[in-house]
Amino acid sequence: MATCPPYPTHPPHTTCPRRPHWWQRTWVRYGALSTLLALSGLVILALVREQTGTEGFLVGLGLAVFPVPLLIAAFRWLDRVDPGPWRNLLFSFAWGACAAALIAIVANSFATRWIATATADPASADTLGATVIAPVVEESAKAAAVLLLFLFRRKNFTGIVDGVVIAGVTATGFAFTENILYLGTAFGTDQLTGDRGVASVTAATFFVRVVMSPFAHPLFTVLTGIGFGIAALRADGRHPVRRALLPASGLLLAMGMHALWNGSAALGEYGFFAVYGAFMVPAFGLLTWLAIWTRQRELATVRAELPVYAVAGWLAPAEPFALASMRARRIARRHARRHAGKPAARAVAEYEAYATSLAFLRQRGTRGRAGADYVVRERELLTELWRRREVARPALDHAARATAPPAPRTVPPWAAYGAHPIPHPYAPHPPYAYAYAPYVPPPNPYRS
């Protein structure tokens, strides 16, 4: 494990790297990925519109968008300690809404038709497709986004919270497209039957999918994300088979819970509510507690690992304590924005993110789980901090003073109620202002 230099120094100049091939350039990769997602979006848009009609598509789109901002905000709040780049979240949502949804629609339709043809029982084919085929296909398609970011964005994929956020945003995008399909189809059914209001199929579908269970798909895929997050924590090169089994185990759990959820309709009239109350709600509460607990552990890691860099001079003495408090971080960004504008606030936010990544990197190093690029990555993070120190340090110093606990009082508060103040128990005893008079016995009246 690398140690900090005794004093901050500027990083040495490095030679220019070898020019990559055209297919290795960043803009080529981004262009190819954007084209793939755009084509997938156009195809899925045409398929959904074909099944729901134009009017049904517009109604489904307007109703399906309701839970999206709330879910994205929840996952973004969870990721505030060490926020990942927005492009990762945009890719995750786009993959779930476009690529994963397209794979699921095509594969589920093909598998269901093949089973119906082979068994000559369309009803059994629909049930088997919903409880077996759909969970396997959909969870695998959503897990592909987590796998891609795990492989190609390892700098931003360092723990359980990252896996939860990426998986949750991917599943939110997938549920968004699926809700458009289901709500649009329900609206088309109501148009044929003439149902309106609360008694309509559209209202019932909206209540079940948007009000009662907007977290269903994120809950399934988060299990896969937790598996990838634990694997990211064990990036030490040891036990590669065990490390590969962690994401696979999370994916299998996601498929199992998804299958249980889809099969609840076949368990009788109250099967859906039984599964919802007995499994979904407790699982949601447990995973929410786990995510918040992990978030608090991340702040504790920042508080424990950064003081060594303050001793070496890379950070100011008060910065580790300010960076370990979300309230202090918010005050620092607000102070920078008030005095130097939005660019300064952005620089402070980046400083906080780099410092948090540095703390996580050092924690992996102290536990012997750092990769071969530990020294290079540590130097990169320290360089980014050093470039932003002129803007970030005053803001964090202000935040540290604003959130510091009050100094202890030397005089107890109850002393003001008495006529004379009570001296401090460890204060020296004041000297006496007088001396004791010698004892003189009284005269004896019977003495002659």
RAKALIN-V760440 format. One record per residue. N is the residue number from 1. RES is the residue in one letter. PHI is phi in radians with two decimals (none if undefined). OMEGA is omega in radians with two decimals (NA if undefined). BURIAL is # if it has 24 or more other ideal C-beta (glycine too) atoms within 12 Angstrom, else .. Layout:
n={N,N}
res={RES,RES}
phi={PHI,PHI}
omega={OMEGA,OMEGA}
burial={BURIAL,BURIAL}
//
This chain:
n={1,2,3,4,5,6,7,8,9,10,11,12,13,14,15,16,17,18,19,20,21,22,23,24,25,26,27,28,29,30,31,32,33,34,35,36,37,38,39,40,41,42,43,44,45,46,47,48,49,50,51,52,53,54,55,56,57,58,59,60,61,62,63,64,65,66,67,68,69,70,71,72,73,74,75,76,77,78,79,80,81,82,83,84,85,86,87,88,89,90,91,92,93,94,95,96,97,98,99,100,101,102,103,104,105,106,107,108,109,110,111,112,113,114,115,116,117,118,119,120,121,122,123,124,125,126,127,128,129,130,131,132,133,134,135,136,137,138,139,140,141,142,143,144,145,146,147,148,149,150,151,152,153,154,155,156,157,158,159,160,161,162,163,164,165,166,167,168,169,170,171,172,173,174,175,176,177,178,179,180,181,182,183,184,185,186,187,188,189,190,191,192,193,194,195,196,197,198,199,200,201,202,203,204,205,206,207,208,209,210,211,212,213,214,215,216,217,218,219,220,221,222,223,224,225,226,227,228,229,230,231,232,233,234,235,236,237,238,239,240,241,242,243,244,245,246,247,248,249,250,251,252,253,254,255,256,257,258,259,260,261,262,263,264,265,266,267,268,269,270,271,272,273,274,275,276,277,278,279,280,281,282,283,284,285,286,287,288,289,290,291,292,293,294,295,296,297,298,299,300,301,302,303,304,305,306,307,308,309,310,311,312,313,314,315,316,317,318,319,320,321,322,323,324,325,326,327,328,329,330,331,332,333,334,335,336,337,338,339,340,341,342,343,344,345,346,347,348,349,350,351,352,353,354,355,356,357,358,359,360,361,362,363,364,365,366,367,368,369,370,371,372,373,374,375,376,377,378,379,380,381,382,383,384,385,386,387,388,389,390,391,392,393,394,395,396,397,398,399,400,401,402,403,404,405,406,407,408,409,410,411,412,413,414,415,416,417,418,419,420,421,422,423,424,425,426,427,428,429,430,431,432,433,434,435,436,437,438,439,440,441,442,443,444,445,446,447,448}
res={M,A,T,C,P,P,Y,P,T,H,P,P,H,T,T,C,P,R,R,P,H,W,W,Q,R,T,W,V,R,Y,G,A,L,S,T,L,L,A,L,S,G,L,V,I,L,A,L,V,R,E,Q,T,G,T,E,G,F,L,V,G,L,G,L,A,V,F,P,V,P,L,L,I,A,A,F,R,W,L,D,R,V,D,P,G,P,W,R,N,L,L,F,S,F,A,W,G,A,C,A,A,A,L,I,A,I,V,A,N,S,F,A,T,R,W,I,A,T,A,T,A,D,P,A,S,A,D,T,L,G,A,T,V,I,A,P,V,V,E,E,S,A,K,A,A,A,V,L,L,L,F,L,F,R,R,K,N,F,T,G,I,V,D,G,V,V,I,A,G,V,T,A,T,G,F,A,F,T,E,N,I,L,Y,L,G,T,A,F,G,T,D,Q,L,T,G,D,R,G,V,A,S,V,T,A,A,T,F,F,V,R,V,V,M,S,P,F,A,H,P,L,F,T,V,L,T,G,I,G,F,G,I,A,A,L,R,A,D,G,R,H,P,V,R,R,A,L,L,P,A,S,G,L,L,L,A,M,G,M,H,A,L,W,N,G,S,A,A,L,G,E,Y,G,F,F,A,V,Y,G,A,F,M,V,P,A,F,G,L,L,T,W,L,A,I,W,T,R,Q,R,E,L,A,T,V,R,A,E,L,P,V,Y,A,V,A,G,W,L,A,P,A,E,P,F,A,L,A,S,M,R,A,R,R,I,A,R,R,H,A,R,R,H,A,G,K,P,A,A,R,A,V,A,E,Y,E,A,Y,A,T,S,L,A,F,L,R,Q,R,G,T,R,G,R,A,G,A,D,Y,V,V,R,E,R,E,L,L,T,E,L,W,R,R,R,E,V,A,R,P,A,L,D,H,A,A,R,A,T,A,P,P,A,P,R,T,V,P,P,W,A,A,Y,G,A,H,P,I,P,H,P,Y,A,P,H,P,P,Y,A,Y,A,Y,A,P,Y,V,P,P,P,N,P,Y,R,S}
phi={none,-1.37,-1.96,-1.29,-1.20,-1.13,-2.64,-1.20,-2.27,-1.30,-1.15,-1.20,-1.30,-1.94,-1.28,-1.15,-1.22,-1.16,-1.15,-1.30,-1.21,-1.11,-1.35,-1.68,-1.29,-1.11,-1.18,-1.21,-1.15,-1.10,-1.12,-1.15,-1.17,-1.11,-1.12,-1.07,-1.18,-1.14,-1.11,-1.09,-1.12,-1.14,-1.18,-1.17,-1.10,-1.16,-1.15,-1.15,-1.13,-1.15,-1.44,-1.86,1.47,-1.13,-1.14,-1.12,-1.09,-1.16,-1.15,-1.08,-1.12,-1.16,-1.46,-1.27,-1.38,-1.02,-1.37,-1.09,-1.06,-1.16,-1.19,-1.10,-1.11,-1.13,-1.21,-1.19,-1.11,-1.10,-1.67,-1.25,-1.15,-2.29,-1.16,-1.43,-1.17,-1.08,-1.12,-1.17,-1.21,-1.11,-1.10,-1.07,-1.13,-1.12,-1.10,-1.13,-1.33,-1.91,-1.17,-1.14,-1.12,-1.14,-1.04,-1.17,-1.12,-1.16,-1.19,-1.13,-1.12,-1.12,-1.16,-1.14,-1.16,-1.16,-1.17,-1.12,-1.22,-1.26,-1.78,0.99,-2.43,-1.06,-1.12,-1.16,-1.14,-1.13,-1.13,-1.14,-1.14,-1.30,-1.65,-2.09,-1.22,-1.05,-1.05,-1.17,-1.19,-1.17,-1.20,-1.18,-1.15,-1.23,-1.15,-1.08,-1.13,-1.12,-1.12,-1.09,-1.22,-1.15,-1.45,-1.90,-2.31,-1.15,-1.13,-1.78,-2.16,-2.10,-2.96,-1.16,-1.07,-1.08,-1.12,-1.11,-1.16,-1.12,-1.14,-1.14,-1.19,-1.06,-1.18,-1.10,-1.10,-1.13,-1.13,-1.06,-1.17,-1.14,-1.15,-1.04,-1.12,-1.22,-1.21,-1.14,-1.13,-1.12,-1.12,-1.09,-1.12,-1.14,-1.14,-1.36,-1.56,1.45,-1.29,-2.46,1.26,-1.18,-1.42,-1.42,-1.19,-1.11,-1.13,-1.14,-1.14,-1.10,-1.15,-1.26,-1.55,-1.79,-1.55,-1.42,-2.33,-1.21,-1.62,-1.09,-1.09,-1.02,-1.12,-1.12,-1.25,-1.06,-1.08,-1.14,-1.09,-1.12,-1.06,-1.16,-1.13,-1.16,-1.12,-1.16,-1.21,-1.84,-1.43,-1.95,1.47,-1.66,0.93,-1.12,-1.16,-1.10,-1.17,-1.27,-1.30,-1.12,-1.09,-1.12,-1.15,-1.08,-1.14,-1.12,-1.11,-1.08,-1.11,-1.12,-1.18,-1.12,-1.13,-1.11,-1.18,-1.20,-1.46,-1.14,-1.17,-1.55,-1.65,1.98,-1.12,-1.89,-1.12,-1.07,-1.20,-1.15,-1.15,-1.09,-1.38,-1.51,-2.14,-1.18,-1.12,-1.08,-1.13,-1.11,-1.12,-1.14,-1.21,-1.12,-1.08,-1.09,-1.15,-1.19,-1.11,-1.13,-1.09,-1.18,-1.13,-1.13,-1.11,-1.13,-1.12,-1.06,-1.17,-1.53,-1.69,-1.40,-0.99,-1.13,-1.31,-1.20,-1.12,-1.34,1.71,-1.34,-2.13,-1.27,-1.01,-1.51,-1.14,-1.01,-1.32,-1.20,-1.25,-1.56,-2.19,-1.16,-1.17,-1.14,-1.08,-1.14,-1.12,-1.12,-1.15,-1.16,-1.13,-1.16,-1.17,-1.19,-1.77,-2.37,1.63,-1.13,-1.03,-1.18,-1.10,-1.14,-1.13,-1.14,-1.09,-1.15,-1.06,-1.10,-1.17,-1.16,-1.13,-1.16,-1.08,-1.14,-1.12,-1.15,-1.10,-1.18,-1.08,-1.12,-1.16,-1.17,-1.62,1.29,-2.00,-1.37,-1.43,-1.23,-1.66,-1.03,-1.13,-1.13,-1.16,-1.08,-1.13,-1.08,-1.16,-1.11,-1.13,-1.12,-1.14,-1.13,-1.22,-1.87,-1.16,-1.14,-1.59,-1.39,-1.10,-1.07,-1.17,-1.20,-1.14,-1.10,-1.14,-1.13,-1.21,-1.24,-1.83,-1.20,-1.17,-1.14,-1.18,-1.16,-1.39,-1.47,-1.93,-1.05,-1.16,-1.40,-1.19,-1.26,-1.45,-1.66,-1.27,-2.16,-1.13,-1.49,-1.19,-1.07,-1.07,-1.77,-1.30,-1.14,-1.21,-1.19,-1.21,-1.27,-1.56,-2.60,-1.92,-1.22,-1.39,-1.14,-1.35,-2.08,-1.19,-1.23,-1.20,-1.54,-1.22,-1.61,-1.41,-1.65}
omega={-3.13,3.10,-3.11,3.02,-3.07,3.11,-3.09,3.10,3.08,-3.10,3.12,3.10,-3.14,3.11,-3.12,3.13,3.12,-3.09,-3.08,3.05,-3.04,-3.13,3.10,-3.12,-3.04,-3.07,3.09,-3.14,3.12,3.12,3.13,-3.14,3.12,3.11,3.12,-3.13,3.13,3.10,3.09,3.11,3.12,-3.13,-3.13,3.08,3.14,-3.13,-3.13,3.13,3.11,-3.10,-3.06,-3.01,-3.08,-3.12,3.10,3.10,-3.13,3.10,3.12,3.11,-3.13,-3.13,-3.08,-3.07,-3.04,-3.07,-3.03,-3.14,-3.13,-3.14,3.12,3.12,3.12,3.13,3.10,3.07,3.13,-3.06,-3.05,-3.13,3.11,-3.00,3.05,-3.13,-3.14,-3.10,3.07,3.12,3.10,3.09,-3.12,-3.13,-3.14,3.11,3.14,-3.07,-3.03,-3.02,-3.11,3.12,3.11,3.11,-3.09,-3.11,-3.11,-3.08,3.14,3.14,-3.14,-3.10,-3.14,3.11,3.13,3.12,3.13,3.11,-3.10,-3.07,-3.09,3.14,-3.08,-3.12,3.11,3.11,3.11,3.13,3.12,3.12,-3.12,-3.04,-3.08,-3.04,-3.06,3.12,-3.13,-3.09,-3.05,-3.13,3.08,3.13,3.11,3.14,3.13,3.11,3.11,3.13,-3.13,3.12,3.10,-3.10,-2.98,3.09,-3.06,3.11,-3.14,-3.11,-2.98,-3.08,-3.03,-3.12,3.10,3.10,3.13,-3.09,-3.11,3.13,-3.13,3.12,3.08,3.13,3.07,3.07,3.13,-3.14,3.10,3.13,-3.14,3.10,3.07,-3.13,-3.08,-3.13,3.08,3.09,3.11,3.10,3.08,3.08,3.11,3.10,3.13,-3.09,-3.13,3.13,-3.13,3.00,-3.04,-3.09,-3.08,3.08,3.12,3.13,3.12,3.12,3.11,-3.12,-3.08,-2.98,-3.05,-3.09,-3.05,-2.98,3.05,-3.10,-3.02,-3.13,3.05,-3.14,3.14,-3.02,3.09,3.09,3.04,3.12,3.10,3.09,3.08,3.13,3.09,3.08,3.10,3.10,-3.10,-3.11,-3.12,3.13,3.14,3.12,-3.11,3.14,3.12,3.13,3.11,-3.13,-3.11,3.07,3.13,3.11,3.09,3.12,3.12,3.08,3.11,3.11,-3.13,3.12,3.09,3.12,3.10,3.14,3.14,-3.13,-3.12,3.13,-3.13,-3.10,3.13,-3.06,-3.10,-3.13,3.14,-3.11,3.11,3.11,-3.14,-3.10,-3.05,-3.05,-2.99,-3.10,3.08,3.13,3.10,3.11,-3.14,-3.13,3.07,3.10,-3.13,-3.12,-3.14,3.11,3.10,3.10,3.11,3.08,3.10,3.09,3.09,3.08,3.10,-3.13,-3.07,-2.99,-3.04,-3.13,3.14,3.08,3.03,3.09,3.14,3.09,3.14,3.12,3.03,-3.06,-3.08,-3.03,3.13,-3.13,3.09,-3.13,3.12,3.13,3.11,3.09,3.11,3.10,-3.14,3.11,-3.14,3.12,3.12,3.12,3.13,3.13,-3.11,-3.02,-3.08,3.06,-3.09,3.11,3.11,3.10,3.09,3.11,3.10,3.11,3.09,3.10,3.12,-3.13,3.14,3.12,3.11,3.08,3.10,3.11,3.13,3.12,-3.14,3.08,3.09,3.10,3.14,3.12,3.12,-3.10,3.13,3.13,-3.11,-3.12,-3.08,-3.06,-3.14,-3.13,3.11,3.12,3.11,-3.13,3.10,3.10,3.11,3.09,-3.09,-3.14,-3.07,-3.01,-3.07,3.14,-3.00,-3.04,3.09,-3.14,3.13,3.07,3.07,3.14,3.12,3.11,-3.10,-3.10,-3.14,3.11,-3.14,3.13,-3.14,3.13,3.11,3.13,-3.13,-3.09,-3.12,-3.10,-3.09,-3.11,-3.13,3.13,-3.13,3.14,3.13,-3.12,3.08,-3.07,-3.14,3.11,3.13,-3.11,-3.12,3.11,-3.14,3.13,-3.14,3.10,3.11,3.08,3.11,-3.11,3.10,-3.12,3.12,3.12,3.11,-3.10,-3.11,-3.13,-3.09,NA}
burial={.,#,.,#,.,.,.,.,.,.,.,.,.,.,.,.,.,.,.,.,.,.,.,.,.,.,.,.,.,.,.,.,#,.,.,.,#,.,.,#,#,.,.,#,#,.,#,#,#,.,#,#,.,.,.,#,#,.,#,#,#,.,#,#,#,.,#,#,.,.,#,#,.,#,#,#,.,#,#,#,#,#,#,#,.,.,.,#,#,#,#,#,#,#,#,#,#,#,#,#,#,#,#,#,#,.,#,#,.,.,#,#,.,.,#,.,.,.,.,.,.,.,.,.,#,#,.,#,#,#,#,#,#,#,#,#,#,#,#,#,#,#,#,#,#,#,#,#,#,#,.,.,#,#,#,#,#,#,#,#,#,#,#,#,#,#,#,#,#,#,#,#,#,#,#,#,#,#,#,#,#,#,#,#,#,#,#,#,#,#,.,.,.,.,.,.,.,.,.,#,#,#,.,.,#,#,.,#,#,#,.,.,#,#,#,#,#,#,#,#,#,#,#,#,#,#,#,#,#,#,#,#,#,#,#,.,.,.,.,.,.,.,#,.,.,#,#,#,.,#,#,.,#,#,#,#,#,#,#,#,#,#,#,#,.,.,.,.,.,.,.,#,.,.,#,#,.,.,#,#,.,.,#,#,.,.,#,#,.,#,#,.,.,#,#,.,#,#,#,.,#,#,#,.,#,#,#,#,#,#,.,#,.,#,#,#,.,#,#,#,#,#,#,#,#,#,.,#,#,#,#,#,#,.,#,#,.,.,.,.,.,.,.,#,#,.,#,#,#,#,#,#,#,#,#,#,#,#,#,#,#,#,#,#,#,.,.,.,#,#,#,.,.,#,.,.,#,#,#,.,#,#,.,#,#,#,.,#,#,.,#,#,#,#,#,#,#,#,#,#,.,.,#,.,.,.,.,.,.,.,.,.,.,.,.,.,.,.,.,.,.,.,.,.,.,.,.,.,.,.,.,.,.,.,.,.,.,.,.,.,.,.,.,.,.,.,.,.}
//
